[in-house]
Amino acid sequence: MPRLRLALSAVVLVASACGGGDDADASLRLYTSVTQGTVDAVVAGFTERNPGVAVEVFRAPTGELTARIAAEEREGGVRADVLWLTDPLSMQQYAEQGLLAAWEPEGAAAVPEEYREEMFWGTRLLTIVAVHHVDVPAPESWHDLTGPAYAGGVAVPDPGFAGSALGALGYFALAPDFGFGWYEALAANGAVQVSSPGEVVTGVAEGRFAAGMTLASSARNAIADGSPIAIASPDPGGVAVYSPIAVVTGSGAAARDFVEFVLTVEAQEAIAATGWQPIRDDVTWPHGGPTVAPDWPEVVDRRDELLEEYRRYFGG
C-alpha cells in the first residue's frame, strides 16, 4: 500500500504501572489515544503473560498526544516505546519522520492487507455512524442530514480534535457523491460542530440535536445505559477507520512483545469485549452493517487542504 502521511490528534494523559516479560527488569512505555477500558484490558492480558514487564501508560486524546510527542521531539527524543493510535493518518507522520521501527511482528499476517503498513498494523476498527433521537426518523442516506427534517439539529465532531472524525472527513470530502458540497449543505442546514463523537451522543440523547455523526461504540454504550437514541448506517454505510500500533525506533524487546500480543486472538477478544471491532477476521464480532473507507493515501496527501476547506464551513 502507498504510505500514509498525517499529523496525530490529541489525547489525555494517564499513567499506570503493571508487570510483564521474562526479564524482571524489562519495561515499556505506551503512548495511546485508545479508550481507557480497552487499554486496561489489553495491558492486563499482556502482564498476566509477562509478569516481569512494567508497563507505563500515557493516554490522551489524539490532539493532546500529538502535542506531547512534538514537545518531546523538541526536547531530545520521544520517550515512548509503543504508539497505539486512533487512526493511520496520525501514525504515518511518525513513520515518515523515522520514528517507527520497520519489522514484522508475529501475527501480522492475520491483519487484513488494507489495514497494515511496513511499520504499523491495525488493531481494531472504529465505525462512524449516524445516531438519532428515538423521536426522530432514522436517516436512510447521509444526504438526509442536509434536509428539512434535520434542520438546525445535526451535530458533527471536530476532525481537528478526533482522529475518527478526521477519517470521516477524508471519506466524505473525497467521495464523488458527497464532497465539500455536502459539508456546505450541512452547514447551511444549521449543523453544529462539537469537539468529540461522545459529545454528539450526549447532545442527541439530551434532545439538543436531532441526529449526528459519532462512533458506533459510543452510541451502543449509551443505548445500553438507557439513552433514548438509535443507531443508523445511512447509505452507503458507516465510515470505517482502523486504529494502528507501532514500535518506536530503538525500543527494547518488550515493546515488540507487546505489539505481538495485541495482534493475538486473546488480545483481540479483549478488544472486542470492550466494544471495538477486532481487526482479525477469526475473532467473533456480533455487530454488522455496511461500511465504506477513506482513500487513506489521498487523505494523507491532502490532509491540511481538507481541514482548511472544512474550516470554511465549520470554523476552527
LOPA-469664 format. One record per residue (C-alpha): residue in one letter; x, y, z. Coordinates in steps of 0.25 Angstrom, whole numbers, padded with zeros to 4 digits, always signed. Layout:
N
AXYZ/...
This chain:
316
M+0000+0000+0000/P+0005+0014-0002/R+0010+0021+0010/L+0000+0030+0018/R+0004+0043+0024/L-0002+0052+0034/A-0002+0058+0048/L-0007+0051+0060/S-0019+0057+0069/A-0020+0060+0084/V-0021+0051+0096/V-0022+0052+0111/L-0011+0046+0120/V-0012+0035+0130/A+0000+0027+0136/S-0001+0013+0141/A+0010+0002+0144/C+0008-0012+0143/G+0017-0025+0142/G+0021-0033+0130/G+0032-0041+0122/D+0042-0051+0125/D+0053-0041+0128/A+0050-0036+0142/D+0056-0022+0139/A+0048-0021+0126/S+0039-0009+0124/L+0032-0001+0113/R+0024+0012+0112/L+0012+0012+0103/Y+0006+0025+0098/T-0008+0023+0093/S-0021+0030+0089/V-0029+0017+0091/T-0041+0017+0101/Q-0036+0014+0115/G-0044+0001+0117/T-0038-0005+0105/V-0024-0001+0108/D-0026-0006+0123/A-0032-0020+0117/V-0020-0022+0108/V-0009-0018+0117/A-0015-0027+0128/G-0015-0039+0118/F+0000-0035+0114/T+0005-0034+0128/E-0002-0047+0132/R+0006-0054+0121/N+0019-0046+0124/P+0019-0043+0139/G+0033-0037+0139/V+0030-0025+0130/A+0026-0012+0135/V+0016-0005+0126/E+0015+0010+0128/V+0003+0016+0120/F+0001+0031+0115/R-0013+0032+0110/A-0019+0044+0104/P-0028+0049+0092/T-0021+0050+0079/G-0018+0065+0079/E-0012+0065+0093/L-0004+0053+0090/T+0001+0059+0077/A+0006+0071+0085/R+0013+0063+0095/I+0021+0055+0085/A+0024+0068+0078/A+0029+0074+0091/E+0038+0062+0094/E+0044+0062+0080/R+0048+0077+0082/E+0054+0073+0096/G+0063+0062+0090/G+0054+0050+0087/V+0041+0043+0089/R+0041+0035+0102/A+0030+0025+0097/D+0033+0011+0093/V+0020+0007+0087/L+0010+0016+0080/W-0005+0011+0079/L-0013+0022+0072/T-0027+0024+0067/D-0025+0026+0052/P-0014+0023+0041/L-0013+0038+0037/S-0007+0041+0051/M+0003+0029+0051/Q+0008+0032+0037/Q+0014+0045+0041/Y+0023+0037+0050/A+0027+0027+0040/E+0032+0038+0031/Q+0040+0044+0042/G+0047+0031+0044/L+0041+0030+0058/L+0036+0016+0056/A+0043+0003+0055/A+0042-0006+0042/W+0040-0020+0045/E+0029-0031+0044/P+0022-0036+0057/E+0017-0050+0058/G+0003-0050+0055/A+0004-0038+0045/A-0002-0047+0034/A-0015-0048+0042/V-0017-0033+0039/P-0024-0031+0026/E-0015-0025+0016/E-0022-0012+0015/Y-0020-0010+0030/R-0005-0011+0031/E+0007-0004+0026/E+0022-0007+0027/M+0024+0000+0041/F+0010-0001+0047/W-0002-0010+0048/G-0017-0009+0050/T-0022-0014+0064/R-0037-0010+0063/L-0048-0003+0054/L-0055+0009+0058/T-0068+0012+0051/I-0074+0026+0049/V-0089+0024+0048/A-0102+0033+0049/V-0109+0034+0063/H-0122+0040+0064/H-0132+0042+0076/V-0143+0032+0077/D-0154+0042+0074/V-0147+0046+0060/P-0147+0037+0048/A-0134+0030+0044/P-0127+0036+0032/E-0127+0026+0021/S-0115+0033+0014/W-0105+0042+0019/H-0111+0053+0010/D-0123+0053+0018/L-0116+0060+0029/T-0116+0072+0020/G-0131+0072+0018/P-0142+0080+0026/A-0145+0068+0035/Y-0132+0071+0042/A-0131+0086+0040/G-0123+0092+0052/G-0122+0079+0058/V-0109+0071+0053/A-0096+0070+0061/V-0083+0067+0055/P-0070+0064+0062/D-0057+0073+0060/P-0047+0066+0051/G-0036+0074+0056/F-0039+0068+0070/A-0043+0054+0068/G-0036+0044+0059/S-0048+0037+0055/A-0055+0049+0051/L-0043+0053+0042/G-0045+0039+0035/A-0059+0042+0033/L-0055+0056+0027/G-0046+0048+0018/Y-0057+0039+0013/F-0068+0050+0011/A-0059+0061+0005/L-0053+0052-0005/A-0065+0043-0009/P-0071+0047-0022/D-0085+0046-0017/F-0082+0056-0005/G-0070+0065-0006/F-0070+0078+0001/G-0083+0082-0005/W-0089+0072+0005/Y-0082+0079+0017/E-0086+0093+0011/A-0101+0087+0011/L-0099+0082+0025/A-0095+0096+0030/A-0106+0103+0022/N-0116+0094+0029/G-0111+0098+0043/A-0102+0087+0046/V-0093+0089+0059/Q-0079+0085+0061/V-0075+0079+0075/S-0062+0074+0080/S-0063+0059+0080/P-0072+0048+0076/G-0076+0046+0090/E-0082+0060+0091/V-0090+0056+0079/V-0096+0045+0086/T-0099+0053+0099/G-0105+0064+0091/V-0115+0055+0083/A-0119+0048+0096/E-0122+0061+0103/G-0130+0066+0091/R-0121+0077+0088/F-0119+0071+0074/A-0128+0062+0066/A-0116+0054+0060/G-0101+0054+0058/M-0089+0047+0053/T-0082+0038+0064/L-0075+0025+0067/A-0084+0013+0067/S-0077+0008+0080/S-0080+0021+0088/A-0095+0020+0083/R-0096+0005+0087/N-0091+0008+0101/A-0101+0020+0102/I-0112+0011+0098/A-0108+0000+0108/D-0109+0011+0118/G-0123+0015+0114/S-0121+0027+0106/P-0133+0030+0096/I-0124+0029+0084/A-0123+0019+0072/I-0112+0016+0062/A-0113+0017+0047/S-0103+0013+0036/P-0108+0022+0025/D-0105+0019+0010/P-0095+0016+0006/G-0091+0011+0020/G-0083+0015+0033/V-0069+0020+0031/A-0058+0010+0036/V-0045+0015+0042/Y-0034+0006+0046/S-0026+0008+0059/P-0011+0005+0057/I+0000+0001+0066/A+0015+0002+0065/V+0028+0001+0072/V+0037+0014+0073/T+0051+0012+0067/G+0061+0008+0078/S+0051+0002+0087/G+0054-0012+0094/A+0049-0026+0092/A+0037-0023+0102/A+0031-0013+0092/R+0031-0023+0081/D+0026-0034+0090/F+0014-0024+0094/V+0011-0021+0079/E+0011-0036+0076/F+0002-0039+0088/V-0008-0028+0083/L-0010-0036+0070/T-0012-0049+0077/V-0026-0055+0077/E-0026-0053+0093/A-0024-0038+0092/Q-0033-0037+0080/E-0044-0044+0088/A-0041-0034+0099/I-0043-0022+0090/A-0056-0028+0085/A-0061-0029+0099/T-0058-0015+0101/G-0067-0010+0090/W-0058-0009+0078/Q-0058-0018+0065/P-0045-0026+0065/I-0036-0026+0053/R-0035-0041+0052/D-0046-0048+0044/D-0045-0060+0053/V-0050-0053+0065/T-0065-0052+0067/W-0071-0039+0065/P-0087-0038+0067/H-0089-0025+0061/G-0090-0024+0045/G-0095-0014+0035/P-0089-0008+0022/T-0076+0001+0023/V-0068+0010+0014/A-0054+0014+0016/P-0046+0027+0012/D-0035+0026+0001/W-0024+0027+0012/P-0013+0031+0003/E-0020+0042-0003/V-0025+0047+0010/V-0011+0047+0015/D-0006+0055+0003/R-0017+0065+0005/R-0019+0065+0020/D-0016+0080+0022/E-0024+0084+0010/L-0036+0076+0014/L-0036+0082+0028/E-0034+0096+0023/E-0046+0095+0014/Y-0055+0088+0025/R-0052+0101+0033/R-0059+0109+0023/Y-0072+0103+0027/F-0070+0100+0042/G-0059+0109+0047/G-0047+0105+0056/
